[in-house]
Amino acid sequence: MIPAIDRLAVIVAMPSELQHLPGLPHVPEYGDTLWPSVAWQQGALEIVAVLSGIGMIRAAAATEATIDQQRPDAVLNFGCTGAHQADVHVGDVIMSTRSVAHATMVIEPGGMARFDLHDGMEAPPPGATGLPSDPSLLSIARAAAEGWMPDPWVAATGHNAHPQVLEGVVASADVWTQAPEAISALVDRHQSLCEDMEAAAIATICSLHGVPFLTIKDISNNELQQATIFDPGMAHLPEGEVGRRAAALTGRLIERIVSAES
């Protein structure tokens, strides 16, 4: 059963990601507007796409402003992400089951990092940290992904030439984790499948307002396979590829919402 959604917000970090969303009239530009956005009608559904910029603080602030100004019935996020499992490949698409802010921790005197919510309560067990994705939106995403195969990353070979759709925990922080032992610790703590820099912040604000939320990501890097070499020109995140598959699945999800409304 698809819930009634009349107004949908899509919050994305980078223009290079947002440009791939099917039906988008144009990509808003950074300028005088704090949160660049574009709105359009798709069937009976009103959609607003908002550029938040990169990082947890910007994502949270953009989400708060969007909910306050647009009053969406649901919020989606999509974009690129880094894998936390060796067998998750560039081009694979991740539908989130949970979103967790993994940098919420205590670093003990001996240097050990301990996940801690700072509320006096014992942290949830692995797999239960963070916030669950909205079950109705996840169900729609599953249906939208059925029988669909993501396009391979350009110049992909081997496993990368056959992207798959997976479900799992998205871990978020203003951190790009490259060290295998640090990635392993995150997996042990959160059972995470990948990491980004926005999803858990958006999820938190949506949860506070009672707005359903789901994030869909595609894998742009896997440090367990090959360490990313950062380039000031962003060649490590090519504009033609980052977020493209996640945007396609998000578009399919939106089409199902529109069909249910008609």
Secondary structure, DSSP 8 states (H G I E B T S, - for coil): -----SEEEEEES-HHHHTTSTT-------SSSSS-EEEEEETTEEEEEEE--SSHHHHHHHHHHHHHHH--SEEEEEEEEEESSTT--TT-EEEEEEEEETT-EEE-TTS-EEE--SSSS----TTSSSEE--HHHHHHHHHHHTT------TT--GGGGS--EEEEEEEE-S-----HHHHHHHHHHH-EEEEESSHHHHHHHHHHHT--EEEEEEEEE-TTTS-----TT-TTS-TTTTTHHHHHHHHHHHHHHHHHH-
